[in-house]
Amino acid sequence: MNKLQTEIKSRISILIRPLRSDEQLSEVLKKRLTKKEYKLLKLTSNLNDIKTACTELNIDEEKYTKLNAVLTKKLNQEKLKQEMCS
């Protein structure tokens, strides 16, 4: 399983159907998330270091926490979950 799919599954509270393929999933996420949210999702799937992610995104840890919460909230929206699932 892809690291991105694993990261998304860890953020979603209830996932009934399996996620789409990597290419389709990336297209949906690029369309529905902001650039920073998408980049944060990619960074957290590859790295587990908050400081590195903050440096890459040019934000401080407070903004990182807020952005992370917004990202998790968006990923749990039913409409987006339906688009991400096959």
C-alpha positions, 0 to 999 in steps of 0.5 A, spaced: 500 500 500 502 506 498 504 511 503 499 516 501 493 512 502 496 509 509 496 517 511 489 518 508 486 512 512 489 514 518 486 521 518 479 518 516 475 516 522 470 511 518 472 509 511 467 504 508 469 503 501 477 502 499 480 508 496 482 509 488 488 508 485 494 512 486 493 517 480 486 518 481 486 519 488 492 524 487 487 528 481 481 528 486 486 531 492 489 536 487 482 538 485 479 539 492 485 541 497 489 547 497 496 547 495 499 547 502 494 542 504 496 537 499 503 538 500 502 537 507 499 531 506 504 528 501 510 531 506 506 527 512 506 521 508 513 521 507 516 524 513 514 524 520 518 530 522 514 536 524 519 541 523 521 539 516 514 539 514 514 546 517 520 548 513 518 546 507 511 549 507 514 556 510 510 556 516 510 556 524 508 550 528 502 553 530 499 554 523 502 547 522 497 545 527 491 549 524 492 546 517 493 539 519 486 540 523 483 543 517 486 537 512 483 532 517 476 535 517 476 536 510 478 529 509 472 526 513 467 530 509 462 525 506 462 528 499 470 528 499 470 521 501 465 519 496 470 522 491 476 518 493 473 511 494 472 507 488 
